[in-house]
Amino acid sequence: MRVILVIFNDRFEIYGSLKPFFEQYPQYIELKDKIYYVMSRKKKHYKHTNFEIQRLNIRRN
């Protein structure tokens, strides 16, 4: 299972996909294509001045 970890300066949030992130933070919708491109290139990490996004593989028991 993969999750999206969004790290802000004062907190972190976990999402199942990027869609809810963009719904919650529409001010970043202009970065959507760039974020999807970077995340699809197996870098699994996107860094912005206000936040970082990491795609993590987790194991459920």
N, C-alpha and C positions, 0 to 999 in steps of 0.2 A: 504494500500500500504506500502511496506517495502523498505527502502533504506539502503545502506551501507555508513556509515560515516567513513572516514579515517582521523585521526587527526595526523598531523606531528607537529614538534616543531614550525614551522613558518607559517603553513597554514592548511586548511582542504579541503577535496574533497569529493564529494557525487557521488555515483554510484548506478545504479539500481541492480547490482549484482557484485559478485567478479571477474567475467571474465574480464571486462574492466580494473580493477585494476591490474591484473596480466599481461595483455597486455601492459599497460603503464609502469609497473615496473617489467620487467622480472627478475631482480636481486632477487626478493622475491619468485620466482616460486618454489624454494626448500622448502618453508614453506607452500605450497598450501595444502597438505594433512592435516597438523596439524591445519591450520586455518579453513579449512572446517570442521574438526572434532570438534573443540572447538565451532564454530558457530552453528553447528547442535545439540549440546547438550543443547540448550536453555540458554546458558550462555550469548549469544548475545554480547560478548565482548572478544576481543583478544588483548593482550598487547605485544608489541615487543619493543626493545630499541629505534628504530627509529620512530615508529608509534603505534597508537592504532586503532583498527577497532571495530566499534559498529554497530549493526543492529537495526534500529529504525523503529517503526510503525508510519506512518504519515497518517493523514486524509486529503483527498482532498475534497474541496467543489465545 
